[in-house]
Structures are given as structure tokens and as C-alpha cells.
Amino acid sequence: MSRHAPGSVGFVQDAAARVFTDAGIDTARLDARLLMAHGLQRDAAWLIGHPEEELTPAQFAHLEALISRRAAREPLAYILGGKEFWSLEFKISPATLVPRPESETLVEIVLRHLSDNEAVPRVLDLGTGSGCLVLSVLHEVPGAEGVGVDRSADALQVAGDNAKRLGLAPRCRFIEGSWFSALDSGDIEPFDVVLTNPPYIANAEMADLAPEILGFEPAGSLRGGVDGLDCYREIMPGLAAWLRPGGLFAGEIGETQGAQAMALALDSGLVNVKVLEDAAGRPRCLIGHWPVNGEAGEKNEKMVGMPGRCV
């Protein structure tokens, strides 16, 4: 029971937390507070200081609708319309995946690679979605230029809006299409970095995803075929044409896919191939270089030097 008066801010927030707990949401109290702040267009400090503030009928109805959406396990980020990634705020929509902290490992890898590159780097993001990967890189590397490719026009609209909000639109172009084929019709030069977070969930694992993911995020951005690596089989052959010698490829993978993904990378011609772990210690990122002057295609320890173990 709530210690606050019925119809007050504190009462509704407590009720929302109970509803979310009953729905199996682990972050019930946090989600309730964030939804209340969003619905009332107030910050957390105001909520703490005004628990007895009486809600108007219109406010109550609006909050009730938001609470019902979250109780149905709709991702909080979709309800709020945005998600923080790399300390930047990104607009998202049901046309895009919700950015996740583990994907920041890709950004770290790219930034470490580019720190040794004095030229103006060109970065390609395949399956860009909200644009969070390429835009995070451009935000950290003044002068870098980016291209984001996605087959969803709705996702590209979101990515374009994010680029404008972050002041990066003059340096980033978004193109509708499938992987490298989207680049064929334009006057586009090869890239210093190709990064991607493609669909990599194996078909048999889809049913095990959290309700927020399975029920609301775009299935086409998740499902990766029988072993989860179908998209990598489509992407890898294009690296020879679109990744400059010495350039970096970095892609997110599932934690059980390392050996198979490395084999695909080596077969494509990449060298210095390895899998790096995320901050939680899970195998997360497949990386490799395009060879320079006939460099041998073999695994070694010459690569980016991310903290953590290689597998």
C-alpha cells in the first residue's frame, strides 16, 4: 500500500511500481519513476519533492496509458522515445532496435583504431538503425565522415533526425538499401572502418528472448538464420571492395558464435582476426584488418589491444 493520498503523484508512482513488479519487470521502481517524470514532463527531483501533488484527470489518464504500455512489456525506451548510448541521447522508434550498453564495445574498438590514424577517417555502419554506432564515433572524432546503411526507410528517418540533433548531419549520410549493394549507385569511396551490428540471433533462440525484445523490437533486425550468421555471410564478400588496406572491420556477434564468425572472417581475407569481450566478459565483437601489401591472413596479437581476453 502507498502512504500517499489517492490521486497524488506518489500514490500513482507506487501503484505503477506494484503493477510493474507483478508483470515481472525487474526494474519496476526505476521504470515507474522514469515514466512519471516523462508523463508529467518533470525531473526526478520534482517527483521527490512533490509526492502529494494531486494529479488532474487528464494527467491521470495519460499516466495510466503509459503504465499500461509498460505493464504489457513494451520497452521503456519506446515509450520514452529515446535511449542514452555512449553518453548521448538518441531518438528511437519501433523501427529501430533499442541501443544496448554492450554495443558500446564496438565504439571503443573503432575509437582505439582511429586514434592511430591521422587522416580524416571514413566510417561505414551497415544496418545502422538509429545511427547510434556511427554517430557516436563521429561525435568523438572531429572531421570523421560517416555513411549509415539500412533497408528500413523508417529507421533511416530516425537516424537522420539523430544526426541533426547531434549536429553531425553535415558529416554523415544515410542510404536505404541492403548492406554493400546500397553503395553501388553512388560515387562513394572505400572506408577506413566498416562496423555493423547485424541480426545475429539464431532462429531457435528467438523464442527465448525477453518479452520486450520478442514482442516489440523489429524481428528483421534480430533474426540471423539457423546459426545466426546469415548476415555475416552476406557482408563478408563485400569487404574486399569497400574496406581500405589496413582498414578495420568490427561487428557484434553472439557469445557462442566466435569460432564460426572468425572462420568466416578469415575466409573473406581479413587478417589479425579475433573476438573481443564486452564489459561483462562475454564474447561480443568480431574484429579484423584488411591486409596491406599481401599481409598474411592469420590470427595474431597485433590488433586493437582492447582490455580483456581474446577468445
Rosetta blueprint (number, residue, H / E / L):
1 M L
2 S L
3 R L
4 H L
5 A L
6 P L
7 G L
8 S E
9 V H
10 G H
11 F H
12 V H
13 Q H
14 D H
15 A H
16 A H
17 A H
18 R H
19 V H
20 F H
21 T H
22 D H
23 A L
24 G L
25 I L
26 D L
27 T L
28 A H
29 R H
30 L H
31 D H
32 A H
33 R H
34 L H
35 L H
36 M H
37 A H
38 H H
39 G H
40 L H
41 Q L
42 R L
43 D L
44 A H
45 A H
46 W H
47 L H
48 I H
49 G H
50 H L
51 P L
52 E L
53 E L
54 E E
55 L L
56 T L
57 P H
58 A H
59 Q H
60 F H
61 A H
62 H H
63 L H
64 E H
65 A H
66 L H
67 I H
68 S H
69 R H
70 R H
71 A H
72 A L
73 R L
74 E L
75 P L
76 L H
77 A H
78 Y H
79 I H
80 L H
81 G L
82 G E
83 K E
84 E E
85 F E
86 W L
87 S L
88 L E
89 E E
90 F E
91 K E
92 I L
93 S L
94 P L
95 A L
96 T L
97 L L
98 V L
99 P L
100 R L
101 P H
102 E H
103 S H
104 E H
105 T H
106 L H
107 V H
108 E H
109 I H
110 V H
111 L H
112 R H
113 H H
114 L H
115 S L
116 D L
117 N L
118 E L
119 A L
120 V L
121 P L
122 R E
123 V E
124 L E
125 D E
126 L E
127 G L
128 T L
129 G L
130 S L
131 G L
132 C H
133 L H
134 V H
135 L H
136 S H
137 V H
138 L H
139 H H
140 E H
141 V L
142 P L
143 G L
144 A L
145 E E
146 G E
147 V E
148 G E
149 V E
150 D E
151 R L
152 S L
153 A H
154 D H
155 A H
156 L H
157 Q H
158 V H
159 A H
160 G H
161 D H
162 N H
163 A H
164 K H
165 R H
166 L L
167 G L
168 L L
169 A H
170 P H
171 R H
172 C E
173 R E
174 F E
175 I E
176 E E
177 G L
178 S L
179 W H
180 F H
181 S H
182 A H
183 L H
184 D L
185 S L
186 G L
187 D L
188 I L
189 E L
190 P L
191 F E
192 D E
193 V E
194 V E
195 L E
196 T E
197 N L
198 P L
199 P L
200 Y L
201 I E
202 A L
203 N H
204 A H
205 E H
206 M H
207 A H
208 D H
209 L L
210 A L
211 P H
212 E H
213 I H
214 L H
215 G H
216 F H
217 E L
218 P L
219 A H
220 G H
221 S H
222 L L
223 R E
224 G L
225 G L
226 V L
227 D L
228 G L
229 L L
230 D H
231 C H
232 Y H
233 R H
234 E H
235 I H
236 M H
237 P H
238 G H
239 L H
240 A H
241 A H
242 W H
243 L E
244 R E
245 P E
246 G E
247 G E
248 L E
249 F E
250 A E
251 G E
252 E E
253 I L
254 G L
255 E L
256 T L
257 Q L
258 G H
259 A H
260 Q H
261 A H
262 M H
263 A H
264 L H
265 A H
266 L H
267 D H
268 S H
269 G L
270 L L
271 V E
272 N E
273 V E
274 K E
275 V E
276 L E
277 E E
278 D L
279 A L
280 A L
281 G L
282 R L
283 P E
284 R E
285 C E
286 L E
287 I E
288 G E
289 H E
290 W L
291 P L
292 V L
293 N L
294 G L
295 E L
296 A L
297 G L
298 E L
299 K L
300 N L
301 E L
302 K L
303 M L
304 V L
305 G L
306 M L
307 P L
308 G L
309 R L
310 C E
311 V L
